[in-house]
Amino acid sequence: MTLRIVWFKRDLRVVDHGPLLDAAESADAVLPLYVIEPTLWAQPDMAPRHWQFIHAALQELDAALSRLGQPLVIRQGDAATIFRELAAAYRISAVHAHQETGNAWTYQRDLTVSAVLREAGIPLFETRQHGVVRRLGQRDGWSRQWEGLMAEAIRPAPDALRPAVGIRGIRLPDLPGELTDAPRQRHIQPGGRERGLRVLQGFLEHRGIGYSGGISSPVTAWQSSSRLSPHLAWGTLSLREVVHASRARRQSLRDEAASPERRRWLRSLRNFEERLHWHCHFMQKLESEPRIEFENMHRACDGLRENEFRQDRFDAWCRGETGLPLVDACMRAVNAGGWLNFRMRALVVSFAAYHLWLHWRQPALYLARQFTDYEPGIHYCQFQMQSGTTGINTLRIYNPVKQSRDQDPDGVFIRRWIPELGQVPTRWLHEPWTMPEAVQRDSGCRLGEDYPLQVVEHEQAAREARQRFTPIRRSAAANAEADAIRHKHGSRRRPAPRRTRPRPQPPQLSLFGDDGHEES
């Protein structure tokens, strides 16, 4: 029996899956393979909530593959060792997989597996599934390439698979070995392709009308955002499927009679697709420069925060106990549910970076573990963007009190996640440290006992952060380095004509986790 292996990673579907269709079109038997790698799950950016989402997706993937004639084969262990063992035991004509822009560990894993296959004389065919370009020389023309890839037809699932008779794997475990003590988390967005399709349909038919204007506030964003980001991150839906579905919906709207509702829909879907584009824009940065998972993109920022890391401040931020209500509500919400809308992600990262003066690496790892939709290429680039270490973006120092009043004026979100403040009058809710003793007593919220005082005075901390960045921003050498970064990573999209509204700038932290992956 001659065998072709389809190696599933962050592409847990059978539709629009080029490697699976290519393997199925050969005369060989097809082995769909998923490897549970204990060392991957021991990495500091991986967490049980990721596996919980993946677990559901793998169950549906196995069912879909079984209907095609060959169930999913699951092995556990080191991927390179497993491929070496398979190569020794079977006649493997090729391995098919999607390209992946993952963390440094998966990058090294892929290099090792490639070397093993090369040594065994087995070709490895890797297919693009995102707009990311391997070995990209320069950014000119990148947007055209992205558009060309997204415009391609969606590839159907194979009609059938020739089974790999006699090759078996293990049963899908509830948790990988490294995560055996983790409890199931009830509030995490559920995984699986069928749920992803329902989320997409619900967004395009009902919820999406509020996307433009509704994704900034944590009160409205839970419904107005697409909520597709984890499905894009783990590949239960392909980005191309989402682009096609959105454009089909826009076309149907254009055929309708003009109305205020139609205008709202078209504006929202236009903004949504813009963010789908930025999804790959940010992933390309990590693909082109993997060091930015660990190092400042702008090396002029080296030493700025690294030696002043305050563990007590970091711990308070993680727990949602900084004394800034909206920041704390956001952190408690993401700890419980694995998701935040883009502006609130921007807020909590900005607060950690500027007000608490925390170097971005540890906060990035913490939120990587919290976000169900963790996508490394988006995550680290957006973290650096919000921390001021890219050299090419404006310092985004969010005022946590202003954001609180603007985005949650009645305290709906704050009261949901901070029950200690539940009876505090709205007048005092956004700045509880200003509450008189009598109000604290009447509301049952004693500052410093029931709810913490500010860990920092936020306005003073913001001023100090700006002052610390001033020498870098005025340095000729730092500006020259920033120009080189802009040339390598900056968008090449043409500015809009003057008579039209300019294109939106890269969304704050949007791609950092919502839709287009989000907002994607």
C-alpha positions, 0 to 999 in steps of 0.5 A, spaced: 500 500 500 502 506 497 500 512 502 499 519 502 499 523 509 495 529 510 498 532 516 492 536 520 495 542 525 491 549 525 486 547 519 481 542 522 476 542 516 475 538 510 472 543 506 477 548 502 483 544 505 487 544 499 492 538 502 486 533 503 484 534 496 490 534 493 492 527 496 485 524 495 486 526 487 492 521 487 491 513 487 494 512 493 491 511 500 490 517 504 492 517 512 489 523 515 494 525 521 493 529 527 499 529 532 498 531 540 505 533 542 506 533 549 512 538 548 507 543 545 502 543 550 508 545 555 510 551 552 508 557 556 503 560 551 499 554 550 493 552 555 487 548 556 482 552 553 485 552 547 485 544 547 478 544 549 476 548 543 480 543 539 478 537 542 471 539 539 473 540 532 477 534 532 471 530 534 467 533 528 473 532 523 474 525 525 466 524 523 467 528 517 473 524 515 469 517 517 464 519 512 469 520 506 471 513 508 478 514 512 477 516 520 482 521 523 488 517 526 491 521 532 498 519 535 501 522 541 508 524 542 514 527 538 512 529 531 518 528 528 519 521 531 512 519 529 513 521 522 520 517 522 516 511 525 511 511 519 516 512 514 520 506 516 513 502 517 509 504 510 511 506 503 509 513 503 509 517 497 508 524 500 506 528 506 501 534 505 500 540 510 498 547 510 503 552 511 503 555 518 505 561 522 506 559 529 510 560 535 517 559 535 516 552 537 512 549 532 517 553 527 523 549 529 518 542 529 516 543 522 524 544 520 525 538 524 519 534 520 522 537 514 529 534 515 526 527 517 522 527 511 528 529 506 532 524 509 527 518 508 526 521 501 519 523 502 516 529 498 513 535 503 507 539 499 505 545 503 499 549 501 498 556 503 491 557 507 492 565 509 495 571 505 502 570 508 507 569 503 513 565 505 520 568 504 517 574 502 522 579 499 519 585 500 511 588 501 510 591 494 504 587 491 503 583 497 495 586 498 494 584 490 497 577 492 492 577 498 486 579 494 488 573 488 488 568 494 482 570 497 478 570 490 480 563 488 474 558 488 473 554 495 475 547 494 470 542 496 471 536 500 473 530 497 468 525 494 471 519 498 478 517 501 482 511 499 482 508 506 489 507 509 487 500 512 490 497 518 493 504 520 490 506 527 491 511 532 489 512 539 483 515 542 482 522 542 484 524 550 480 529 554 486 532 555 493 532 553 498 529 558 501 536 560 494 538 561 491 533 566 489 537 572 485 542 568 478 543 569 473 544 563 471 551 562 464 552 562 464 559 559 469 558 553 466 559 546 465 552 543 469 549 538 467 545 531 466 546 524 458 546 525 458 551 530 463 555 526 458 555 520 452 557 525 456 563 528 458 565 521 451 565 518 448 568 524 453 574 524 452 575 516 444 575 517 443 578 523 448 580 528 453 583 523 448 590 522 451 592 528 459 591 527 460 598 525 459 602 531 458 596 536 465 593 536 468 598 541 464 597 547 464 591 551 457 592 552 455 591 545 461 587 542 459 580 544 453 580 539 456 585 534 463 582 533 463 576 528 466 571 534 469 568 528 476 569 531 477 562 534 474 558 528 479 562 524 485 561 529 484 553 529 482 553 522 475 550 523 473 555 517 478 558 512 479 565 511 477 564 504 470 561 506 469 567 510 471 572 505 467 569 500 461 569 504 461 576 506 462 578 499 456 574 497 452 577 503 454 584 500 452 583 493 445 580 495 444 587 499 446 591 493 441 588 490 436 590 495 432 597 495 436 603 498 434 603 506 438 606 512 438 598 514 441 596 507 446 602 508 448 600 515 449 593 513 454 595 507 458 599 512 459 594 517 461 588 512 466 593 508 469 594 515 469 587 517 472 585 510 478 590 512 479 587 518 480 580 515 485 583 510 489 586 516 488 579 519 494 576 514 497 583 514 500 582 522 501 574 521 506 576 515 510 580 520 511 574 524 513 570 518 518 575 516 521 576 522 520 570 527 524 574 533 519 579 534 515 573 538 521 574 543 524 581 542 522 588 541 521 589 534 524 596 535 531 595 538 531 602 540 526 600 546 531 594 548 532 596 556 526 600 556 522 596 561 525 589 562 529 591 568 523 594 571 518 589 571 514 589 577 511 582 579 506 585 584 503 589 579 503 584 574 499 579 578 494 584 580 493 586 572 492 578 571 487 577 577 483 584 575 485 587 581 488 594 579 483 598 582 481 601 575 474 598 574 474 597 566 481 594 566 479 589 572 472 587 569 476 586 562 481 581 565 476 578 569 472 577 563 477 574 559 480 569 564 473 566 565 471 566 557 477 567 553 475 573 549 475 580 549 473 585 543 478 589 540 478 596 544 478 592 550 484 588 548 487 594 547 486 598 553 488 592 558 495 591 554 496 599 554 495 599 561 500 594 562 505 597 558 504 604 560 501 605 566 504 599 570 510 599 566 511 592 564 515 589 559 510 586 554 513 579 554 510 576 560 503 579 559 503 577 552 504 570 554 499 570 560 493 573 555 496 568 549 493 562 555 487 566 556 485 567 549 481 562 546 483 565 539 490 565 540 494 566 533 501 567 534 502 572 528 497 577 530 498 576 538 505 578 538 505 583 533 499 587 536 502 586 543 508 590 541 504 595 537 500 597 543 506 597 547 510 602 543 515 597 541 514 597 533 517 604 532 512 605 527 506 606 530 503 612 535 503 611 542 496 608 544 496 610 551 489 609 553 486 613 559 482 607 563 477 612 566 475 616 559 474 609 556 470 606 562 465 612 561 465 612 554 464 605 553 461 602 559 457 609 561 452 605 565 457 600 568 453 594 565 459 591 564 463 593 570 458 590 575 457 584 571 464 582 572 466 586 579 460 584 583 464 588 589 462 594 585 455 592 584 451 597 589 456 603 587 452 609 584 454 610 577 457 617 579 462 614 583 463 607 579 468 609 574 473 612 579 471 609 586 477 611 589 473 618 589 468 615 593 466 618 600 466 614 606 459 614 607 458 612 600 463 606 601 459 604 607 452 604 604 454 601 597 458 595 601 464 596 598 470 599 602 476 601 598 482 597 600 478 591 603 472 589 598 475 592 592 483 595 591 485 602 591 489 604 584 495 600 584 498 606 580 495 613 579 493 613 572 494 620 569 501 620 573 503 614 570 501 615 563 505 622 563 511 618 566 511 613 560 510 618 555 516 622 558 520 615 558 519 614 550 521 621 548 528 620 548 527 614 543 522 618 539 527 624 538 533 620 536 536 620 529 538 613 530 532 610 532 528 614 527 532 611 522 531 604 525 524 605 525 524 607 517 527 600 516 521 597 520 516 601 516 519 599 509 519 591 511 513 591 515 508 597 513 502 596 509 503 598 501 495 600 500 494 606 496 491 612 500 484 613 498 482 619 493 481 626 497 474 626 495 472 620 499 473 618 506 480 615 508 481 608 509 481 606 516 488 605 519 490 598 522 485 597 527 487 598 534 488 591 537 482 588 532 486 583 529 489 581 535 483 577 536 476 578 534 474 576 527 478 577 521 482 574 526 478 578 528 476 583 529 477 578 525 
